[in-house]
Amino acid sequence: MGILKKGLIVSCQATPAEPLHSPEIMGRLAVAAKEGGAVGVRVNTYADLVAVRKACDLPILGLIKTTHEGFWPYITTTMEDVDKVVESGAEIVCIDATSYPRYDGHTFEEQYHMVREKYPDIEILADVSTVEEGLLADSLGVDYVATTLWGYTPDTDTHEDLIQEFREPNLDIVRELAEKCKAPVIAEGRFHNAEYAIKAMKAGAYAVTIGWGITRPQIITKYIVDEMKKEIEGL
């Protein structure tokens, strides 16, 4: 078993367009997550990773989101991005393990071997969107398989009339991967509250990652307001 303990992972991320976008704030969110009992934090961008590392000693699931025009994968898809995650002090690197063509021409399998060779002590988490992708990553020997990208890729998007964050999580993919993978499975993707987290753990997840339900107040507020509007006239 790797460095990550069983339990709750808190995603401390904010885009430049969001009110909490700040490395210092992400560091404070990580400290708050630790005080609340989280076993790890998931963090994007080099600046935020460095700030969180300085502020908090929880295991960091580090990633660098970089979009490349004409290519879907965007989570730590190049060795340059892996280098930044490792340099920041994160113990776990999260890598897009979907089957789509990638910017640098390498497959996930090729990148996996490059990371293992260059950084034998870093743990690797595969962010997948399907059971097949998860099983391939598991067969390579990744340390964790996460359901992060189900519902976001072109082939798994449910096309509901709801923003992505408000759609239902997929317990079936968690259950099937947990049954078939040797690596611990992390449930991620819309598991925004205790109810969903408990269901995911009972389905076999080793840990559950929650993002917007804890660290994105503008979405939490919208969710509550939308629910109120369904029941209260005049809002």
C-alpha positions in Angstrom: 0.0 0.0 0.0 1.2 3.5 -0.8 1.6 6.7 1.2 -2.1 7.5 1.0 -4.3 6.3 3.9 -7.9 5.2 3.5 -10.5 8.0 3.8 -11.3 11.5 2.4 -9.2 13.5 -0.1 -10.0 17.2 -0.5 -9.4 18.8 -3.9 -8.0 22.3 -3.3 -8.3 23.9 -6.7 -9.5 27.2 -8.2 -9.3 28.5 -11.7 -8.2 32.1 -12.5 -11.9 32.9 -13.0 -12.9 31.8 -9.4 -13.0 34.0 -6.3 -10.6 31.9 -4.3 -7.9 31.7 -6.9 -4.7 32.2 -4.9 -1.8 29.9 -3.8 -2.1 31.3 -0.3 -5.8 30.5 -0.1 -5.2 27.0 -1.5 -2.6 26.5 1.3 -5.1 27.6 3.9 -7.8 25.3 2.4 -5.3 22.4 2.7 -4.7 23.2 6.4 -8.4 23.3 6.9 -8.8 19.9 5.2 -6.2 18.4 7.5 -7.9 19.8 10.6 -11.1 18.3 9.4 -9.6 14.8 9.1 -8.7 14.5 5.4 -6.0 12.0 4.4 -4.7 13.9 1.4 -5.2 16.9 -0.8 -5.4 17.1 -4.6 -3.8 20.3 -6.0 -3.3 21.8 -9.4 -0.6 24.3 -10.7 3.0 24.6 -9.6 2.4 27.7 -7.6 -0.5 26.1 -5.6 1.5 22.9 -5.1 4.4 24.8 -3.6 2.1 26.9 -1.4 0.3 23.8 -0.1 3.5 21.9 0.5 4.8 24.8 2.7 1.5 25.0 4.6 0.5 21.4 5.1 2.1 18.0 5.5 -0.7 15.9 4.2 0.1 13.7 1.2 -0.3 15.8 -2.0 -1.9 14.4 -5.1 -0.3 16.8 -7.6 -1.2 17.7 -11.1 -0.6 20.3 -13.8 -3.6 21.0 -16.0 -2.4 22.1 -19.5 -4.7 22.3 -22.4 -3.4 21.7 -25.9 -5.5 22.7 -28.9 -6.8 19.7 -30.8 -6.1 17.2 -28.0 -8.4 16.2 -25.2 -6.0 15.0 -22.4 -4.9 17.8 -20.1 -3.9 16.4 -16.7 -0.1 16.2 -16.4 0.2 14.7 -19.9 3.9 15.7 -20.5 7.1 14.9 -18.7 7.6 18.7 -18.3 4.5 18.8 -16.2 5.5 15.7 -14.2 8.8 17.4 -13.5 7.0 20.4 -12.0 4.8 18.2 -9.8 7.8 16.3 -8.5 9.8 19.6 -8.0 7.0 21.0 -5.9 7.4 18.2 -3.3 4.1 16.3 -4.0 4.3 12.6 -3.2 1.8 11.5 -5.8 1.5 12.6 -9.5 -1.9 12.4 -11.1 -1.8 11.6 -14.8 -4.5 11.5 -17.5 -4.8 7.9 -18.4 -7.6 8.2 -21.0 -7.1 6.6 -24.4 -7.3 9.8 -26.5 -4.4 11.0 -28.6 -2.0 13.2 -26.6 -0.1 16.4 -27.4 3.4 15.0 -27.2 2.5 11.8 -29.2 3.1 9.5 -26.2 0.5 7.1 -24.9 -0.2 6.9 -21.2 1.6 3.6 -21.1 4.7 5.2 -22.5 4.5 8.1 -20.1 4.0 5.7 -17.2 7.3 4.0 -18.0 9.1 7.3 -18.4 7.9 8.5 -15.0 8.8 5.2 -13.3 12.3 5.3 -14.8 13.0 9.0 -13.9 11.2 9.1 -10.6 11.1 5.6 -9.0 10.0 7.0 -5.7 7.0 9.0 -6.9 3.6 7.4 -6.7 1.4 7.4 -9.8 -2.3 8.0 -9.9 -4.1 7.2 -13.1 -7.1 9.5 -13.8 -9.5 7.4 -16.0 -12.9 7.7 -17.6 -13.7 4.1 -18.3 -13.3 0.6 -16.8 -11.0 -0.4 -19.7 -8.7 2.5 -19.1 -8.6 1.7 -15.4 -7.7 -1.9 -16.0 -4.9 -1.0 -18.4 -3.4 1.4 -15.9 -3.7 -1.2 -13.2 -2.0 -3.8 -15.4 1.0 -1.4 -15.8 1.4 -1.2 -12.0 0.0 2.3 -11.1 -0.3 3.0 -7.4 -3.9 4.3 -7.6 -6.7 4.3 -10.1 -9.2 7.2 -9.9 -12.5 7.6 -11.7 -11.9 11.4 -12.1 -12.7 11.7 -15.8 -15.9 9.7 -16.2 -18.6 12.0 -17.4 -16.2 14.6 -18.7 -14.7 12.9 -21.8 -16.5 13.1 -25.1 -17.4 9.4 -24.9 -18.7 9.4 -21.3 -20.4 12.8 -21.2 -24.1 12.3 -20.1 -25.2 15.5 -21.8 -27.6 16.3 -19.0 -29.2 19.8 -18.7 -27.1 20.4 -15.6 -23.7 21.8 -15.0 -21.1 19.0 -14.6 -20.8 19.4 -10.9 -24.5 18.8 -10.2 -24.8 15.5 -12.1 -24.9 12.2 -10.4 -21.7 10.3 -9.7 -21.1 6.9 -11.2 -21.0 4.2 -8.5 -20.9 1.4 -11.1 -17.5 2.3 -12.4 -16.2 2.5 -8.8 -17.6 -0.9 -8.0 -16.3 -2.6 -11.1 -12.8 -1.2 -10.8 -12.7 -2.0 -7.1 -13.6 -5.6 -7.9 -11.0 -6.0 -10.7 -8.0 -3.8 -9.8 -5.1 -4.6 -7.7 -4.4 -1.0 -7.0 -6.6 1.0 -4.6 -9.5 2.8 -6.4 -10.2 6.4 -5.6 -13.8 7.6 -6.3 -13.7 11.1 -7.8 -16.2 13.0 -9.9 -19.3 14.6 -8.3 -19.0 12.7 -5.0 -19.7 16.0 -3.3 -21.1 15.1 0.1 -21.0 12.5 2.9 -23.8 10.4 1.4 -22.1 9.9 -1.9 -18.7 9.3 -0.2 -20.2 6.6 2.0 -21.8 4.9 -1.0 -18.5 5.0 -2.8 -16.6 3.4 0.0 -19.3 0.7 0.4 -18.9 0.1 -3.4 -15.2 -0.7 -2.8 -13.4 2.7 -3.1 -10.3 3.0 -1.0 -10.7 6.8 -0.8 -13.0 9.5 -2.0 -12.1 12.9 -3.4 -14.4 15.8 -2.9 -13.8 19.1 -4.5 -16.6 21.6 -5.0 -18.7 20.3 -2.1 -15.9 21.6 0.3 -13.7 24.1 -1.5 -15.7 26.0 -4.1 -18.1 28.2 -2.2 -19.6 29.8 -5.3 -20.8 26.3 -6.5 -21.9 25.3 -3.0 -24.0 28.5 -2.9 -25.5 27.9 -6.3 -26.4 24.4 -5.4 -28.2 25.5 -2.2 -30.0 28.4 -3.9 -31.1 26.1 -6.8 -32.5 23.6 -4.3 -34.3 26.3 -2.3 -35.9 27.6 -5.5 -37.4 24.2 -6.2 -39.3 24.3 -2.9 -39.8 28.0 -2.0 -42.0 30.3 -4.0 -40.8 33.8 -4.8 -37.1 33.1 -4.9 
